[in-house]
Amino acid sequence: MKLVVGLGNPGEEYENTRHNTGRILVGMIEKKFEDSKLKIKFLTPDTFMNNSGRAVVPLVKSKKDLAQLVIIYDDIDLPLGKIKISFNRSSGGHNGLGSVIKALKSQEFLRIRIGISRATPGGKLKKPSREKAVLNFLLGEYKKPELETLKKLSKIVVEAIETIFTESKEKAMSLYN
């Protein structure tokens, strides 16, 4: 089963926050696949970010399922509007992804990291550094222009997912990284 999971937190208070980027994007792209020949299940876990693995593990029952799993989540180390597709990597300190890796007892799945940090016109990241500032940034709401950037980015994410499932993860990584 092809499974695309958008990580985030349930509840209205988290709806448009940066840490909910995975959920936001899955909400944007799911409709685009309704009439597709690709049969993809989309999931936005009702668990909180740090327990995401609990929602994913019942749907991944085999190595084949694991090979067809794509996790979408926020990445503070990428600028807003950029994506990075990776495979078989550590959590990089992302607690939601860490929960999925721990629950599946594997990191052999694809992830699409979505940039959420601001950047200078020259491309230098302007991300918070202290723990409290990082938390406030992650749980801060997107501004309208930032949501528009995500909406434009959703088209690229759709193309990347189509490439992953119709061609290969390697082709998707070479085209979209």
PyMOL commands that set and color helices and strands:
alter all, ss='L'
color gray80, all
select helices_A, chain A and resi 12-14+18-33+49-59+63-67+95-104+131-138+144-166+169-176
alter helices_A, ss='H'
color red, helices_A
select strands_A, chain A and resi 2-6+40-43+69-79+83-87+110-119+125-126
alter strands_A, ss='S'
color yellow, strands_A
deselect
rebuild
show_as cartoon
